[in-house]
Amino acid sequence: MAGKLKTSRKVSDAAASLSALAHEGRLQIFRLLVRAGEAGMPAGEISRKMEMLPNTLSANLNILGGAGLITSRRDGRSIIYAVEYKRVQELLAYLMEDCCGGRSEICAPLASIVNRCC
């Protein structure tokens, strides 16, 4: 029974993450934060780069944060948002867990993409 609960939690977490990313604006914010790296980016700068109203940005950041995909921290008067890379790694691992039925040639292009960008 414990295995079923763990699997259920993985499915629930993955669904929440994918749901949060299934919106054009949130996906663009997430990709912007990925490009920013571990240092993250202040909310005001995200708003300017995305040309998004602060209240809309705040709602989108809250959804991404609620899904565990981003974190926030205060730095003086600014709030800095950054990708929660551990959660993203867990999501990608879950999605690829049983990849390709053991046929590594199917997944090989994915590995090359990861190696190219990192």
Protein Blocks (a to p, Z undefined) as FASTA:
>chain_A
ZZmmmmmmmmmmmmmmmmmmmcfklmmmmmmmmmnomnopafklmmmmnopafklmmmmm
mmmmmnopaccddehjbccddddfklmmmmmmmmmmmgghlpaklmmmmmmmmmmmZZ
